[in-house]
Amino acid sequence: MKTPRRILAVAAALLAVGASVTFVAQAEAAVPAAPAGMSLVFGDDFTGAAGTGLNRADWLYSTGTGYPGGAPNWGTGEIETMTDSTANVYQDGAGNLVIKPIRDSAGRWTSGRVETQRTDFAAPAGGKMRMEARIQQPNVTGAAAAGYWPAFWALGAAARPVGATNWPSIGEIDILENINGRSSVFAALHCGTNPGGPCNETTGLSSGERACNGCLGNFHTYAVEYDRSVSPEQLRFYLDGANYWTLTSTAVDATTWNNALHHGFFMILNVAIGGGFPAAFGGGPTAATQSGVPMLVDYVAVYQSGGGTTPTTGPTTAPTGTQRDAYARIEAESFNGSAGVQVETCSEGGQDVGWIANGDWLQFNNVNFGTGGVKDFVARVASGAGAGVSGLIEVRLDSRSNAPIGSFALGNTGGWQTWTSIPGNVSNVTGSHTVYLTFTSGQPADFVNVNWIQFRK
């Protein structure tokens, strides 16, 4: 957060040259308090020293010209190479993140693309989730802006493990897109299948071009709110607090909507150069395109409100230091860490963990196997997945990248609350370990709910 002493120091300096303190408040804002009924679950207002990179515990730099194993040129035809260099991505010492596209003497472009490490920003059933940022679009227009494509957006969590090869079914929410220095903003939801499909890909379900007067070179607030407390569900898009476009779940079939939105997301900030979207509005870059005009980000924030379930941002019953008995039931909702899942009321009593799809995981700390003798494990699971949708439930120790010590496959059990106990063989284990349940599927759709697990001798 911005510190009062730092704000006063900046204010004093500005007053010395005849500027007003009011200008400081407009140009540099702390992450705002949560809206009524919501809680702040993530925020960054980029207060690092001038020329420094981002905190990599919170942010992931996507570099190169595409995700490993994914489509070339980020799947959009853009032509820049993304880097983690502080020439392209840095904090300016005045409370802003700077993302600057640069052309070298050979005509090659570099720029920056950063993503939140967290992938669990989700609206719980019956609740809401709001993503918001205060951004100054690149201050460049006309021929000098040809090919510029700044954006603030989010991808479904399941995109990360597979290089977004499951796009667009896992959902993409575009909160701010601007192209070629036009005084406008575009918003969209991408979903379904590509090309065409229920979401008109590759265009997506779009707001169309909306006027954004003064958005080039001035800070404005861009936000999306996913509301699951109303029926039909709504995606509401905001510019400076004004709701300028609303998309409801009735725009597509229920399966397409749920697959696109009923899970966690990670946020992305980037400035692309060239590609299909700028091409649709005149093209670029050209020799006249100006190098080095940045997008500035004052803050980003994610807010959530509870509903019938609880957002999965941490453990629900077991603190980090608690010793767990591997041979007693470990309730799924007692996880110490997770991605892409939600907690809900279980028909067998208590709670279960649901909305589990490819790439999601659960973490259980300090599971004590004693001197060993483990033969198998049992998981209490349920699935209402559609025809042809199935996946693996895998057990891994100490790291999600380690090979699984056991697994089993699961398809539809007759419903999301139709429970069955399925055993799976595991390698023998001794001592205490962090246990991960990881979930792998060839489809992006949710495929399993988990009530509890237990190891057996």
LOKOLDREN-380137 format. One line per 3 residues: number of its first residue (from 1); their letters; for each residue y negated, x negated, z of C-alpha. Coordinates in Angstrom, 2 decimals, padded with zeros to 5 digits. Example, Ala and Ser with C-alpha at 12.3 -4.5 7.8 and 13.67 -1.06 7.14 Angstrom:
REM residues 2
1 = as = 004.50:-012.30:007.80 | 001.06:-013.67:007.14 .
This chain:
REM residues 457
1 = mkt = 000.00:000.00:000.00 | -003.63:-001.08:-000.42 | -004.92:-002.57:002.83 .
4 = prr = -008.25:-001.36:004.24 | -009.47:-004.96:004.70 | -008.76:-005.75:001.05 .
7 = ila = -010.52:-002.61:-000.19 | -013.56:-003.39:001.96 | -013.70:-006.92:000.62 .
10 = vaa = -013.65:-005.69:-002.96 | -016.25:-003.06:-002.13 | -018.56:-005.64:-000.62 .
13 = all = -018.29:-007.82:-003.69 | -019.12:-004.91:-005.96 | -022.05:-003.82:-003.83 .
16 = avg = -023.45:-007.33:-004.17 | -023.79:-006.75:-007.91 | -025.01:-003.19:-007.59 .
19 = asv = -021.69:-001.37:-008.07 | -020.71:001.54:-005.87 | -017.80:001.92:-003.47 .
22 = tfv = -016.97:005.18:-005.26 | -016.02:003.15:-008.32 | -013.51:001.14:-006.25 .
25 = aqa = -011.72:004.29:-005.14 | -011.45:005.47:-008.73 | -010.31:002.17:-010.19 .
28 = eaa = -007.78:001.24:-007.51 | -005.80:003.86:-005.60 | -003.02:003.53:-003.05 .
31 = vpa = 000.18:005.46:-003.56 | -000.88:009.00:-002.63 | 000.62:010.89:000.26 .
34 = apa = 003.44:013.21:-000.69 | 002.56:016.70:-001.91 | 003.11:019.49:000.58 .
37 = gms = 006.79:019.98:001.32 | 007.85:016.70:-000.30 | 008.56:013.15:000.92 .
40 = lvf = 007.76:009.80:-000.67 | 011.05:008.07:-001.55 | 009.70:005.20:-003.70 .
43 = gdd = 006.30:003.73:-004.37 | 004.63:000.56:-005.59 | 000.91:-000.08:-005.97 .
46 = ftg = 001.19:-003.66:-007.26 | -000.85:-005.56:-004.69 | 000.63:-008.97:-005.50 .
49 = aag = -001.47:-012.06:-006.13 | -003.02:-012.54:-009.54 | -000.57:-013.83:-012.11 .
52 = tgl = 002.57:-013.07:-010.11 | 005.62:-011.19:-011.30 | 007.15:-008.10:-009.75 .
55 = nra = 009.40:-007.85:-006.71 | 012.85:-008.09:-008.30 | 014.42:-006.28:-005.37 .
58 = dwl = 012.60:-003.18:-006.63 | 012.24:-003.95:-010.34 | 014.55:-005.06:-013.13 .
61 = yst = 013.18:-006.80:-016.22 | 014.87:-005.63:-019.43 | 014.58:-008.52:-021.84 .
64 = gtg = 015.41:-009.24:-025.45 | 015.62:-006.67:-028.23 | 018.11:-004.24:-026.68 .
67 = ypg = 020.51:-003.63:-023.82 | 023.67:-005.79:-023.92 | 026.19:-003.80:-025.95 .
70 = gap = 023.55:-001.23:-026.85 | 021.67:-000.35:-030.01 | 019.50:-003.05:-031.63 .
73 = nwg = 015.72:-002.89:-031.30 | 016.18:-000.69:-028.22 | 017.50:002.08:-030.49 .
76 = tge = 014.00:002.96:-031.70 | 013.26:000.40:-034.42 | 010.56:-001.31:-032.34 .
79 = iet = 010.09:-004.96:-033.29 | 008.92:-006.84:-030.17 | 011.05:-009.07:-027.93 .
82 = mtd = 010.79:-008.08:-024.27 | 010.37:-010.94:-021.76 | 010.04:-011.54:-018.04 .
85 = sta = 007.22:-014.02:-018.63 | 004.01:-013.59:-016.65 | 002.25:-013.86:-020.00 .
88 = nvy = 003.59:-010.36:-020.73 | 004.19:-008.79:-017.30 | 002.15:-009.65:-014.22 .
91 = qdg = 000.08:-008.35:-011.32 | -003.65:-008.88:-011.82 | -004.70:-009.41:-008.19 .
94 = agn = -006.80:-006.24:-008.32 | -003.96:-003.81:-007.57 | -002.55:-003.32:-011.05 .
97 = lvi = 000.58:-004.10:-013.00 | -000.29:-005.48:-016.44 | 002.05:-005.12:-019.43 .
100 = kpi = 000.59:-007.03:-022.36 | 002.00:-007.23:-025.90 | 001.25:-010.56:-027.58 .
103 = rds = 001.60:-011.73:-031.18 | 002.16:-015.46:-031.75 | 000.93:-017.57:-034.67 .
106 = agr = 004.09:-016.77:-036.64 | 003.49:-013.03:-036.32 | 006.22:-012.45:-033.72 .
109 = wts = 005.52:-009.99:-030.92 | 006.55:-010.21:-027.26 | 005.93:-007.60:-024.57 .
112 = grv = 007.33:-006.27:-021.29 | 009.74:-003.57:-020.16 | 010.45:-003.07:-016.44 .
115 = etq = 012.80:-000.59:-014.78 | 013.35:000.44:-011.17 | 016.44:-001.09:-009.64 .
118 = rtd = 017.13:002.28:-008.06 | 018.89:004.82:-010.25 | 019.11:007.67:-007.72 .
121 = faa = 015.81:009.51:-008.21 | 017.09:013.08:-008.41 | 016.18:016.66:-007.64 .
124 = pag = 018.70:018.08:-005.18 | 020.05:021.55:-005.81 | 017.39:023.94:-004.57 .
127 = gkm = 014.79:021.17:-004.31 | 012.33:019.17:-006.40 | 011.69:015.64:-007.63 .
130 = rme = 008.34:014.34:-008.86 | 007.70:011.06:-010.72 | 004.07:010.01:-011.00 .
133 = ari = 001.99:007.03:-012.14 | -001.68:006.22:-012.52 | -002.07:004.40:-015.83 .
136 = qqp = -004.73:003.03:-018.14 | -003.48:003.20:-021.70 | -004.27:000.16:-023.92 .
139 = nvt = -007.95:000.31:-024.86 | -007.51:-000.11:-028.60 | -008.03:002.32:-031.48 .
142 = gaa = -007.94:002.61:-035.24 | -006.37:-000.10:-037.39 | -006.32:-002.49:-034.43 .
145 = aag = -003.97:-000.12:-032.57 | -001.37:000.32:-035.34 | 002.10:000.04:-033.81 .
148 = ywp = 001.09:000.22:-030.13 | 003.51:002.39:-028.13 | 002.92:002.42:-024.33 .
151 = afw = 005.24:004.59:-022.25 | 006.17:005.78:-018.76 | 009.59:007.42:-018.76 .
154 = alg = 013.02:007.75:-017.11 | 016.67:007.48:-018.15 | 019.74:009.05:-016.56 .
157 = aaa = 021.57:006.68:-014.21 | 024.72:006.64:-016.35 | 022.81:004.84:-019.11 .
160 = rpv = 022.60:001.55:-017.20 | 026.30:000.58:-017.01 | 026.91:001.13:-020.74 .
163 = gat = 023.70:-000.04:-022.40 | 022.53:003.56:-023.02 | 025.29:004.06:-025.59 .
166 = nwp = 025.72:007.54:-024.05 | 022.14:008.51:-025.01 | 020.85:011.22:-025.29 .
169 = sig = 023.41:013.31:-023.39 | 022.63:011.61:-020.07 | 018.99:012.64:-020.28 .
172 = eid = 015.66:010.95:-020.97 | 012.39:012.25:-019.54 | 009.27:010.98:-021.32 .
175 = ile = 006.31:011.42:-018.98 | 003.73:009.51:-021.02 | 003.99:008.28:-024.58 .
178 = nin = 001.07:007.27:-026.74 | 001.15:005.78:-030.21 | -001.31:003.94:-032.46 .
181 = grs = -004.25:004.27:-030.08 | -004.61:008.01:-030.50 | -006.52:009.89:-027.78 .
184 = svf = -003.45:011.84:-026.81 | -000.26:012.04:-024.79 | 003.25:013.19:-025.67 .
187 = aal = 005.98:014.36:-023.25 | 009.61:015.17:-024.01 | 013.15:015.72:-022.78 .
190 = hcg = 015.92:014.07:-024.79 | 019.39:015.54:-024.34 | 022.50:016.79:-026.13 .
193 = tnp = 023.75:014.94:-029.18 | 022.15:012.73:-031.83 | 021.14:013.46:-034.51 .
196 = ggp = 020.14:017.10:-034.28 | 022.06:019.02:-031.64 | 020.61:021.49:-029.14 .
199 = cne = 017.71:019.16:-028.32 | 016.52:018.43:-031.87 | 017.18:014.69:-031.72 .
202 = ttg = 015.77:012.21:-032.32 | 012.52:014.09:-031.66 | 013.82:015.80:-028.53 .
205 = lss = 012.32:018.86:-026.89 | 008.69:017.81:-027.11 | 005.31:018.95:-025.87 .
208 = ger = 003.88:017.85:-029.19 | 000.67:015.85:-029.25 | -001.73:016.86:-026.47 .
211 = acn = -005.36:015.76:-026.22 | -006.05:013.08:-023.62 | -009.77:012.46:-023.88 .
214 = gcl = -010.83:009.20:-022.27 | -007.25:008.04:-021.70 | -007.74:004.83:-023.67 .
217 = gnf = -009.24:002.28:-021.31 | -009.51:004.63:-018.31 | -007.10:005.46:-015.51 .
220 = hty = -005.41:008.85:-015.54 | -002.48:010.28:-013.60 | 000.71:011.27:-015.44 .
223 = ave = 003.55:013.11:-013.72 | 006.65:015.20:-014.18 | 008.13:017.56:-011.63 .
226 = ydr = 011.75:018.71:-011.92 | 012.04:021.95:-009.96 | 015.48:023.27:-009.04 .
229 = svs = 014.11:025.72:-006.48 | 013.29:028.28:-009.18 | 015.44:030.13:-011.69 .
232 = peq = 015.44:029.18:-014.48 | 014.92:025.54:-013.52 | 011.73:023.90:-014.78 .
235 = lrf = 010.44:020.55:-015.95 | 006.67:020.57:-015.49 | 004.44:017.88:-016.98 .
238 = yld = 001.00:017.03:-015.55 | -002.10:015.16:-016.68 | -004.56:014.48:-013.84 .
241 = gan = -002.88:017.20:-011.80 | -003.08:019.88:-014.51 | 000.24:021.33:-015.68 .
244 = ywt = -000.08:021.14:-019.48 | 003.54:021.81:-020.50 | 006.58:023.44:-018.89 .
247 = lts = 010.15:023.30:-020.20 | 012.73:025.67:-018.70 | 016.51:025.38:-018.59 .
250 = tav = 016.81:028.37:-020.93 | 015.67:026.09:-023.78 | 019.27:024.84:-024.13 .
253 = dat = 022.75:025.80:-022.98 | 023.65:025.19:-019.33 | 026.04:022.31:-020.00 .
256 = twn = 023.47:020.36:-022.02 | 020.77:020.91:-019.37 | 023.03:020.01:-016.45 .
259 = nal = 024.37:016.87:-018.14 | 020.82:015.75:-018.87 | 019.27:016.43:-015.46 .
262 = hhg = 021.77:017.05:-012.64 | 021.97:013.40:-011.58 | 019.91:010.36:-010.68 .
265 = ffm = 017.35:008.60:-012.89 | 015.65:005.21:-013.09 | 012.01:004.83:-014.18 .
268 = iln = 010.76:002.60:-017.00 | 007.32:001.20:-017.87 | 006.88:-000.62:-021.17 .
271 = vai = 004.68:-001.27:-024.19 | 006.66:-001.33:-027.43 | 005.35:-002.46:-030.79 .
274 = ggg = 006.35:-000.61:-033.93 | 009.33:001.69:-034.35 | 010.07:005.20:-035.48 .
277 = fpa = 007.48:007.02:-033.38 | 004.45:004.98:-034.52 | 005.85:005.13:-038.06 .
280 = afg = 005.59:008.92:-037.97 | 001.83:008.60:-037.34 | 000.80:005.95:-039.82 .
283 = ggp = 003.02:003.00:-038.94 | 002.35:-000.50:-037.70 | 002.02:-003.15:-036.63 .
286 = taa = -000.02:-004.67:-039.47 | -002.06:-007.83:-039.84 | -005.00:-005.84:-038.44 .
289 = tqs = -003.18:-004.92:-035.20 | -004.90:-006.56:-032.25 | -002.82:-008.76:-029.96 .
292 = gvp = -003.07:-008.75:-026.19 | -004.40:-005.30:-025.26 | -002.65:-004.34:-022.02 .
295 = mlv = -001.42:-001.20:-020.34 | -002.46:-001.20:-016.66 | -000.48:000.62:-013.97 .
298 = dyv = -002.24:001.26:-010.66 | 000.76:002.80:-008.87 | 004.07:004.55:-009.41 .
301 = avy = 005.66:006.98:-006.98 | 008.67:009.25:-006.61 | 008.65:012.24:-004.29 .
304 = qsg = 011.47:014.61:-003.35 | 011.95:017.81:-001.43 | 015.23:019.04:-000.02 .
307 = ggt = 017.03:022.17:-001.05 | 020.59:023.31:-000.60 | 021.61:019.63:-000.68 .
310 = tpt = 020.16:016.33:000.43 | 018.96:013.57:-001.91 | 021.32:010.62:-001.68 .
313 = tgp = 018.91:007.88:-000.71 | 020.96:006.53:002.19 | 023.76:007.14:004.69 .
316 = tta = 024.17:010.61:006.14 | 026.28:009.82:009.22 | 027.36:006.18:009.47 .
319 = ptg = 024.80:003.48:010.29 | 025.24:000.04:008.76 | 026.81:-001.59:011.81 .
322 = tqr = 029.44:001.05:012.56 | 033.05:-000.19:012.41 | 035.19:002.16:010.33 .
325 = day = 038.96:002.58:010.68 | 040.51:002.34:007.21 | 043.43:004.51:008.37 .
328 = ari = 041.29:007.40:009.56 | 039.54:009.80:007.22 | 036.30:008.44:005.84 .
331 = eae = 034.07:011.37:004.96 | 032.49:010.87:001.56 | 029.06:012.00:002.76 .
334 = sfn = 029.03:009.19:005.38 | 028.32:006.59:002.68 | 026.03:003.63:003.39 .
337 = gsa = 024.82:003.39:-000.21 | 025.17:005.31:-003.45 | 023.91:005.90:-006.97 .
340 = gvq = 023.70:009.06:-009.05 | 025.30:011.49:-006.58 | 024.28:014.36:-004.32 .
343 = vet = 025.57:015.89:-001.08 | 026.43:019.57:-000.92 | 028.15:022.13:001.33 .
346 = cse = 031.93:021.96:001.03 | 034.21:025.01:000.92 | 036.61:023.20:003.30 .
349 = ggq = 033.86:022.78:005.88 | 031.17:020.15:006.33 | 029.91:018.45:003.18 .
352 = dvg = 031.20:016.75:000.06 | 029.65:014.41:-002.48 | 029.24:015.88:-005.96 .
355 = wia = 027.58:015.56:-009.35 | 029.60:012.39:-009.88 | 029.70:010.97:-013.40 .
358 = ngd = 030.28:007.70:-015.24 | 028.58:004.75:-013.53 | 028.04:006.46:-010.16 .
361 = wlq = 029.29:004.84:-006.95 | 029.64:005.20:-003.17 | 029.52:002.36:-000.63 .
364 = fnn = 031.18:002.31:002.82 | 030.40:-000.65:005.09 | 032.61:-002.40:007.67 .
367 = vnf = 035.94:-000.78:006.82 | 038.57:-002.46:009.04 | 042.08:-002.83:007.57 .
370 = gtg = 043.40:-004.83:010.53 | 046.29:-007.16:009.78 | 047.25:-005.33:006.64 .
373 = gvk = 050.25:-003.40:005.47 | 048.23:-001.02:003.28 | 050.40:000.87:000.77 .
376 = dfv = 048.04:003.39:-000.82 | 044.98:005.51:-000.38 | 044.42:009.25:-000.67 .
379 = arv = 041.28:010.92:-001.98 | 040.45:014.58:-001.47 | 038.87:015.55:-004.79 .
382 = asg = 037.93:018.55:-006.92 | 036.79:018.98:-010.51 | 035.42:021.75:-012.67 .
385 = aga = 034.91:019.44:-015.63 | 035.13:020.85:-019.13 | 037.99:020.38:-021.56 .
388 = gvs = 038.54:016.76:-022.43 | 036.34:015.45:-019.60 | 038.11:013.19:-017.12 .
391 = gli = 037.62:009.83:-015.45 | 038.83:007.14:-013.07 | 038.23:006.93:-009.32 .
394 = evr = 038.46:003.23:-008.44 | 038.49:001.32:-005.15 | 036.75:-002.08:-005.08 .
397 = lds = 036.08:-004.46:-002.21 | 032.83:-006.29:-001.34 | 031.24:-006.02:-004.81 .
400 = rsn = 031.13:-003.36:-007.49 | 031.75:-006.12:-010.03 | 035.08:-007.13:-008.44 .
403 = api = 038.31:-005.89:-010.01 | 039.57:-002.62:-008.51 | 042.40:-002.86:-005.97 .
406 = gsf = 043.55:000.64:-006.91 | 042.62:003.69:-008.96 | 043.72:007.06:-010.27 .
409 = alg = 042.64:009.37:-013.07 | 041.36:012.90:-012.58 | 040.68:015.88:-014.81 .
412 = ntg = 039.91:019.53:-014.08 | 041.52:020.80:-010.85 | 040.48:024.41:-011.43 .
415 = gwq = 036.95:024.28:-010.04 | 034.34:022.17:-008.29 | 035.56:023.46:-004.90 .
418 = twt = 039.28:023.59:-005.76 | 040.47:020.65:-003.69 | 043.56:018.50:-004.06 .
421 = sip = 044.73:015.28:-002.39 | 045.64:012.57:-004.89 | 047.27:009.26:-003.83 .
424 = gnv = 046.74:005.94:-005.56 | 048.48:002.61:-005.00 | 046.31:-000.24:-003.72 .
427 = snv = 046.78:-003.95:-003.16 | 047.41:-005.04:000.42 | 044.21:-005.79:002.34 .
430 = tgs = 043.46:-007.41:005.69 | 040.29:-007.73:007.74 | 036.98:-005.87:007.35 .
433 = htv = 035.39:-005.20:003.99 | 032.74:-003.18:002.22 | 034.59:-000.53:000.23 .
436 = ylt = 033.16:000.84:-002.99 | 034.32:003.95:-004.79 | 033.29:003.59:-008.41 .
439 = fts = 033.60:006.24:-011.09 | 034.27:005.57:-014.75 | 034.49:008.08:-017.59 .
442 = gqp = 034.36:008.05:-021.35 | 031.96:011.00:-021.23 | 028.55:011.36:-019.58 .
445 = adf = 029.41:014.70:-017.96 | 030.07:015.09:-014.23 | 033.83:014.90:-013.62 .
448 = vnv = 034.58:014.84:-009.87 | 033.54:015.86:-006.34 | 034.86:013.87:-003.34 .
451 = nwi = 035.38:015.24:000.17 | 037.07:012.29:001.91 | 039.24:009.20:001.45 .
454 = qfr = 041.88:007.58:003.70 | 044.05:004.46:003.42 | 047.72:004.61:004.50 .
457 = k = 050.23:002.05:005.74 .
